Amino acid sequence: MKVLIVEDEQIAARTLQNLILKLEPQAEIIDIIPTVKKTTEFLQSNPDLDLIFFDIHLADGSVFKVFEEVIPQAPVVFTTAYDAYAVKAFELNSLDYLLKPIRADRLQQTLVRFKQQRETFAAPVLHKLQSVLQGLQQPQEKYKSRFLVKAGSKLLPIEVEQVAYFYRDDEVVQLMTFEGKRYSVNYSLEELDGTLNPTQFFRLNRQTIANFHALAEIHSYFKGKLKIELKPAATHEVIVSQERASDFKEWLEGERQTL
């Protein structure tokens, strides 16, 4: 069984490689490729593969760009730490996926499914793959892109990229921009947690949701907790609980789906 791994995180790639070889000792890992460009070039000249594992987000962009140039002539398994909407689409179209961190038992299911469907993989499956990908070309539309806030008598649109963090002040949720400007928003933190891109924002605690780029410093705190310094500096103490610390660290490494 000739296997290609497309993954830009070395640890994730090696972990997947080791799991595959543990479950299928006769498998041959043809290559591990970290970018869209190199993957496209490889598939254009090396079609003789049995199975391909694709990480959705690569170092130089979305893996969907690969399919604009070439459709793999082998079954595809997508690996992802987020993009639950895309995962659901793949599932409905009978294309397998693995959520990071990948578990051995889940990978075993994928390999069993591969063996069962290997003989029937043909053009209809490729066409189905194309149709799924076409429906996922603009995945960011699911998430909120801007907020309309009041500044005195004016209404101002704030792009989500300008937002450093949200925090609850008494019962009012405040939006803090990277420029240090604060505005009230008519959303609860729970509502925001479901509409912000989970690769960019994380619910640190009951009071705060922060942009990845707003993290200034992270300190170990007592009893397994973490103390976070934000930029601009927060007026309240930001502590990640021991229970949330593991999820937070995985999010920092891009290895966890956060909803």
GULUM-509132 format. One record per residue: x, y, z of N, C-alpha, C in turn. Coordinates in steps of 0.001 Angstrom, whole numbers, padded with zeros to 6 digits, always signed. Layout:
BEGIN
XYZXYZXYZ
...
//
This chain:
BEGIN
+000850-001196+000000+000000+000000+000000+000886+001246+000000
+000794+002035-001057+001595+003247-001180+000798+004442-000648
+001374+005111+000341+000663+006188+001043+001421+007503+000932
+000686+008568+000653+001251+009925+000651+000632+010699+001807
+001473+011412+002558+000995+012259+003649+001265+013709+003279
+000218+014509+003275+000352+015940+003012+000047+016665+004320
+001090+017189+004953+000972+017759+006305+002130+018710+006554
+001838+019920+007051+002904+020905+007254+003444+020941+008677
+002839+020202+009590+003333+020153+010961+004137+018861+011137
+005423+018989+011406+006304+017822+011454+005867+016801+012489
+005485+017276+013659+005081+016340+014718+003834+015579+014297
+002855+016300+013764+001619+015661+013315+001897+014665+012199
+002789+015031+011284+003125+014150+010163+003796+012869+010645
+004766+013015+011547+005473+011842+012054+004547+010960+012888
+003658+011594+013644+002705+010821+014445+001805+009988+013542
+001285+010611+012478+000437+009884+011542+001219+008767+010850
+002441+009069+010435+003281+008054+009788+003491+006844+010705
+003816+007105+011953+004063+006013+012905+002808+005189+013154
+001648+005864+013229+000388+005147+013446+000062+004250+012259
+000253+004779+011049-000019+003983+009848+000859+002735+009818
+002154+002918+010061+003088+001790+010003+002855+000792+011138
+002352+001276+012255+002036+000375+013362+000835-000501+013004
-000169+000121+012366-001386-000605+012006-001229-001395+010709
-000394-000884+009805-000156-001537+008512+001356-001612+008258
+002046-002571+008848+003514-002655+008727+003994-002760+007281
+003140-003259+006377+003548-003410+004982+003347-002127+004174
+002783-001089+004788+002544+000170+004075+003872+000851+003745
+003879+001573+002654+005065+002324+002237+004706+003806+002197
+005318+004605+003064+005082+006045+003065+005950+006647+001965
+005323+007001+000850+006061+007484-000315+006734+008822-000042
+006013+009706+000647+006587+011026+000934+005708+011739+001949
+006276+012752+002585+005539+013678+003455+005763+015075+002881
+004689+015716+002445+004798+016989+001741+004085+018085+002529
+004741+019254+002733+004159+020281+003597+003426+021428+002901
+003485+021511+001576+002921+022689+000911+001996+022324-000246
+001153+023288-000601+000259+023143-001743+001073+022982-003017
+002071+023835-003195+002874+023843-004417+003556+022491-004655
+004230+021986-003632+004944+020726-003789+003992+019551-003956
+002838+019622-003305+001847+018556-003444+001314+018500-004865
+000997+019671-005415+000497+019737-006782+001511+019169-007761
+002757+019562-007611+003817+019077-008494+003990+017563-008363
+003922+017072-007136+004092+015636-006900+002973+014838-007559
+001721+015263-007365+000584+014522-007905+000521+014561-009424
+001046+015620-009997+001055+015720-011459+002035+014737-012091
+003044+014344-011337+004066+013458-011890+004119+012081-011234
+003362+011884-010144+003383+010615-009428+001964+010148-009099
+001224+009695-010099-000173+009295-009855-000327+007928-009207
+000734+007127-009152+000651+005750-008668+000658+005703-007141
-000511+005970-006544-000677+005942-005089-001914+005133-004734
-001937+004620-003514-003101+003863-003055-003982+004667-002101
-003366+005551-001336-004116+006305-000336-003378+007600-000028
-004140+008699+000146-003533+010001+000429-004195+010607+001664
-003381+011079+002595-003867+011803+003766-003578+013287+003552
-004625+014106+003527-004492+015533+003287-004853+016335+004536
-003902+017108+005058-004254+018139+006035-004945+019257+005262
-005992+019852+005810-006761+020858+005069-006012+022175+004960
-005319+022579+006028-004608+023857+006013-003105+023606+005986
-002452+024046+004905-001027+023827+004735-000238+025126+004888
+001064+025010+004850+001929+026159+005112+001685+027316+004149
+001336+026996+002899+001155+028063+001907-000285+028211+001438
-001244+027703+002214-002637+027913+001865-003497+026673+002042
-004729+026766+001575-005693+025683+001703-005376+024556+000733
-005593+023331+001170-005359+022174+000315-006308+022186-000880
-007413+022929-000772-008351+022996-001888-007677+023531-003154
-006617+024301-002974-005910+024836-004144-005278+023720-004973
-004931+022622-004312-004349+021491-005035-005337+020974-006075
-006613+020899-005666-007629+020305-006522-008023+021208-007684
-007581+022456-007641-007802+023329-008780-006865+022968-009928
-005781+022257-009607-004782+021892-010606-004816+020403-010967
-005128+019567-009982-005083+018125-010222-006020+017411-009244
-006731+016396-009741-007570+015552-008904-006831+014240-008657
-006550+013905-007402-005805+012682-007099-006526+011444-007630
-005766+010507-008142-006322+009266-008655-006272+008174-007593
-006500+008553-006353-006494+007606-005239-007451+008118-004172
-007956+007224-003319-008831+007666-002225-008133+008696-001347
-008924+009629-000833-008386+010730-000031-009004+010713+001359
-008176+010900+002365-008629+011077+003745-008171+012451+004192
-009102+013274+004652-008761+014610+005121-008520+014586+006623
-007471+015279+007059-007194+015424+008486-007333+016898+008829
-007936+017180+009964-008189+018571+010314-008349+018736+011811
-007968+019899+012309-008150+020210+013726-009387+021070+013939
-010034+021479+012864-011200+022348+012968-012064+022167+011728
-012714+023222+011238-013551+023153+010040-014590+022041+010145
-015373+022031+011221-016382+020995+011413-017397+020983+010282
-017698+022130+009708-018650+022200+008602-018116+021454+007390
-016815+021569+007109-016223+020850+005988-016215+019358+006279
-015872+019007+007521-015851+017607+007914-017215+016978+007687
-018273+017690+008047-019619+017162+007875-019920+016951+006402
-019513+017862+005563-019745+017722+004127-019038+016487+003584
-017799+016271+004003-017062+015100+003544-017765+013816+004011
-018263+013855+005237-018926+012683+005790-020178+012337+004980
-020980+013329+004659-022201+013106+003906-021910+012605+002502
-020759+012896+002001-020392+012469+000653-019501+011231+000669
-019522+010514+001773-018806+009245+001891-017291+009392+001753
-016744+010551+002071-015300+010745+002077-014852+010785+003529
-013837+010027+003860-013464+009916+005266-012646+011114+005721
-012582+011325+007017-011824+012405+007629-011350+011948+008996
-010319+012605+009491-009807+012328+010825-009608+013651+011541
-010113+013739+012753-009912+014935+013568-008632+014792+014377
-007839+015857+014391-006629+015866+015207-006972+016178+016660
-006231+015646+017600-005163+014650+017429-005737+013293+017019
-005100+012649+016074-005613+011410+015487-005428+010236+016442
-006496+009493+016653-006445+008321+017528-006209+007058+016699
-005512+006112+017276-005198+004870+016564-006453+004106+016193
-007438+004051+017107-008650+003298+016814-009447+003924+015672
-009424+005267+015597-010141+005944+014510-009419+005739+013179
-008094+005772+013201-007325+005511+011990-007544+004077+011520
-007649+003147+012463-007911+001755+012113-009221+001628+011352
-010245+002361+011778-011531+002351+011083-011376+002855+009644
-010557+003895+009497-010323+004463+008168-009656+003442+007254
-008664+002739+007765-007942+001754+006960-008832+000568+006591
-009696+000173+007512-010643-000904+007210-011595-000462+006110
-012099+000763+006219-012989+001296+005195-012277+001389+003846
-011017+001773+003882-010232+001863+002645-010153+000499+001957
-009856-000542+002734-009734-001877+002157-011061-002357+001586
-012156-002013+002266-013470-002441+001803-013872-001749+000503
-013483-000481+000359-013916+000294-000794-012863+000399-001895
-011710-000165-001650-010591-000004-002585-010930-000451-004002
-011623-001584-004118-011911-002130-005436-012962-001321-006186
-013759-000561-005456-014845+000193-006102-014483+001645-006338
-013282+002060-005907-012874+003442-006121-012635+003675-007611
-013368+004651-008185-013284+004894-009629-013751+006292-009927
-014007+006570-011190-014377+007917-011636-015545+008527-010864
-016643+007784-010564-017748+008401-009819-017314+009002-008493
-016372+008323-007816-015875+008852-006548-015106+010142-006774
-014328+010208-007838-013567+011408-008150-014496+012578-008454
-015562+012307-009187-016513+013370-009501-017198+013870-008220
-017487+012939-007318-018101+013327-006057-017151+014223-005260
-015874+013863-005255-014869+014665-004575-014825+016075-005150
-014872+016183-006466-014854+017488-007106-016049+018332-006687
-017220+017721-006629-018427+018482-006277-018382+018967-004840
-017829+018136-003951-017701+018542-002547-016756+019729-002418
-015617+019636-003091-014628+020701-003011-015161+022004-003569
-015933+021941-004634-016502+023149-005212-017434+023847-004242
-018089+023070-003392-018999+023664-002418-018313+024210-001192
-016981+024026-001114-016239+024450+000074-015166+025471-000245
-015281+026176-001353-014234+027097-001770-014154+028349-000900
-015238+028688-000170-015234+029884+000667-015664+029535+002087
-014846+028731+002794-015242+028241+004115-015390+029313+005169
-014714+030461+005019-014748+031464+006064-016088+032186+006175
-017005+031972+005218-018290+032649+005247-019110+032249+006458
-018782+031121+007069-019527+030685+008234-019300+031616+009421
-018136+032197+009507-017759+032957+010685-017982+034453+010496
-018222+035129+011602-018493+036559+011571-017255+037319+011110
-017456+038285+010196-016320+039006+009621-016203+040435+010140
-017292+040975+010698-017223+042344+011224-018330+042577+012240
-018161+043648+013024-019138+044039+014025-019507+045498+013820
-020767+045832+014059-021216+047213+013993-021373+047719+015425
-020594+048733+015781-020589+049230+017165-020965+050709+017199
-021371+051160+018374-021722+052568+018549-020554+053320+019171
-020261+054482+018615-019243+055376+019162-019888+056750+019272
-020465+057041+020438-021236+058272+020576-022498+058177+019743
-022681+059103+018833-023845+059089+017946-023554+058379+016629
-022327+057856+016479-021928+057221+015232-021987+055703+015329
-022137+055079+014170-022039+053634+014064-020773+053308+013275
-019937+052432+013835-018663+052095+013207-018584+050599+012909
-018189+050246+011692-017935+048829+011406-016513+048458+011853
-016382+047367+012579-015082+046891+013052-014813+045526+012431
-013760+045427+011634-013395+044144+011049-012924+043204+012157
-013242+041923+012018-012896+040977+013072-011385+040894+013272
-010614+041163+012209-009150+041156+012337-008638+042266+013243
-009466+043300+013481-009078+044408+014350-009318+044100+015818
-010035+043017+016089-010442+042702+017465-009350+041915+018188
-008887+042462+019295-007889+041757+020108-008560+040746+021025
-009625+041181+021683-010349+040265+022561-011708+040842+022946
-012561+039968+023452-013853+040339+024021-013805+039980+025504
-014434+040793+026322-014500+040439+027735-015807+040962+028334
-016240+040279+029369-017483+040647+030033-017177+041586+031194
-017771+042761+031150-017629+043770+032201-018984+043920+032857
-019132+043381+034064-020448+043226+034693-021294+042360+033771
-022392+042888+033225-023231+042098+032333-023092+042541+030883
-022164+043443+030609-021991+043974+029265-020713+043399+028653
-020812+042945+027397-019631+042424+026707-018958+043558+025953
-017669+043688+026170-016882+044744+025540-015960+044151+024469
-015791+044903+023402-014858+044557+022329-013646+045466+022452
-012449+044881+022519-011222+045662+022595-010439+045485+021301
-010124+046590+020641-009355+046511+019402-007860+046512+019704
-007068+046159+018708-005622+046176+018878-005101+047600+019074
-005884+048582+018681-005508+049977+018884-005847+050478+020282
-006459+049604+021091-006790+049971+022454-008124+050671+022605
-008983+050585+021593-010302+051204+021676-011326+050171+022110
-012240+050600+022975-013215+049686+023555-014629+050070+023142
-015424+049057+022773-016806+049288+022371-017686+048187+022961
-018896+048543+023305-019862+047551+023769-020477+046844+022564
-020773+045562+022715-021421+044804+021646-022652+044100+022207
-023633+043910+021349-024886+043291+021782-024861+041777+021578
-023822+041174+022084-023684+039723+022014-023225+039208+023376
-023650+038009+023710-023091+037351+024887-021810+036642+024460
-020969+036293+025414-019755+035558+025072-020098+034185+024498
-021208+033621+024953-021626+032327+024435-021986+032435+022948
-022680+033514+022574-023026+033727+021169-021770+033954+020327
-020848+034753+020861-019610+035025+020136-018794+033751+019951
-018793+032899+020951-018013+031676+020908-018448+030778+019755
-019703+030927+019326-020203+030110+018248-020110+030752+016875
-019723+032033+016817-019688+032725+015520-018290+033186+015116
-017334+033110+016017-015957+033500+015707-015176+032298+015172
-014230+032568+014289-013405+031507+013722-012593+030838+014837
-012795+029551+015099-012112+028892+016226-010620+028714+016022
-010121+028927+014817-008677+028887+014635-008027+030196+015067
-008840+031261+015167-008314+032586+015486-008637+033023+016905
-009787+032577+017437-010227+033012+018768-010419+031815+019685
-010106+032039+020977-010247+030976+021970-010938+031531+023213
-011852+030755+023763-012540+031121+025011-011613+030770+026172
-010916+031789+026679-009935+031557+027739-010591+031179+029056
-011713+031826+029342-012461+031555+030569-013868+032118+030411
-014626+032160+031469-016008+032635+031380-016098+034122+031055
-014995+034827+031218-015017+036275+031058-014363+036761+029769
-013538+035939+029129-012696+036452+028041-012594+035500+026859
-012701+036066+025646-012389+035382+024393-011300+036203+023711
-010186+035571+023359-009041+036326+022835-008636+035885+021445
-008158+036852+020678-007542+036607+019380-006150+036018+019618
-005742+035089+018783-004404+034491+018909-003320+035567+018962
-003467+036606+018143-002437+037641+018049-002472+038615+019228
-003444+038450+020116-003518+039314+021300-002793+038706+022493
-002254+037506+022322-001549+036849+023420-000134+037402+023525
+000124+038157+024583+001445+038758+024765+002389+037802+025488
+001938+037263+026621+002763+036336+027399+001866+035293+028053
+002419+034104+028237+001701+033009+028891+002571+032500+030034
+002039+032514+031242+002808+032120+032417+002162+030909+033100
+002998+029999+033588+002496+028909+034411+001995+029500+035726
+000879+028991+036193+000251+029502+037403+000074+028317+038343
-000348+028547+039561-000442+027452+040506-001570+026481+040146
-001392+025219+040566-002365+024143+040366-002690+023912+038890
-001681+024032+038025-001876+023712+036625-002576+024766+035802
-002825+025911+036385-003491+026985+035658-002468+027786+034843
-002972+028634+033940-002128+029510+033147-002588+030949+033313
-001620+031864+033409-001944+033283+033488-001562+033927+032164
-002505+034662+031582-002324+035227+030248-002201+036747+030314
-001166+037257+029663-001023+038699+029485-001470+039033+028070
-002430+039946+027960-002971+040307+026657-002423+041644+026186
-002523+041876+024888-002184+043169+024313-003323+043611+023386
-003865+044806+023694-003575+045721+024797-003845+045057+026155
-003193+045574+027166-003308+044999+028501-004749+045024+028980
-005176+043922+029585-006531+043828+030117-006597+044470+031496
-007757+044982+031834-007953+045589+033151-008330+044539+034186
-008538+043312+033741-008893+042228+034643-007870+041107+034511
-007744+040294+035527-006813+039172+035494-007379+038079+034600
-006536+037536+033723-006976+036502+032790-006295+035189+033148
-007080+034251+033661-006566+032962+034099-007267+031849+033322
-006472+030922+032772-007018+029728+032133-006999+028619+033174
-008138+028002+033396-008235+026969+034424-007428+025737+034059
-007177+024911+035039-006450+023664+034806-007194+022795+033794
-008534+022807+033867-009344+021999+032969-009242+022486+031524
-009085+023797+031329-009022+024361+029981-007594+024449+029449
-006609+024294+030320-005211+024505+029931-004766+023568+028810
-005171+022306+028876-004764+021345+027857-005344+021711+026491
-006641+022060+026478-007284+022480+025229-006613+023726+024668
-006282+024642+025557-005653+025896+025144-004299+025635+024488
-003490+024755+025068-002178+024448+024516-002316+023773+023156
-003284+022880+023024-003502+022236+021736-003955+023255+020692
-004784+024216+021113-005224+025274+020196-004038+026115+019738
-003127+026411+020653-001943+027200+020294-001123+026484+019234
-001119+025177+019261-000350+024401+018296-001148+024063+017053
-002393+024556+016985-003228+024293+015820-003695+022865+015731
-003871+022217+016874-004192+020791+016865-005538+020479+017498
-006381+021491+017640-007660+021206+018287-008785+021974+017631
-009922+021311+017467-011135+021976+016999-011752+022665+018193
-011998+023949+018112-012565+024696+019221-013876+025283+018789
-014956+024844+019446-016285+025335+019086-016874+026122+020229
//
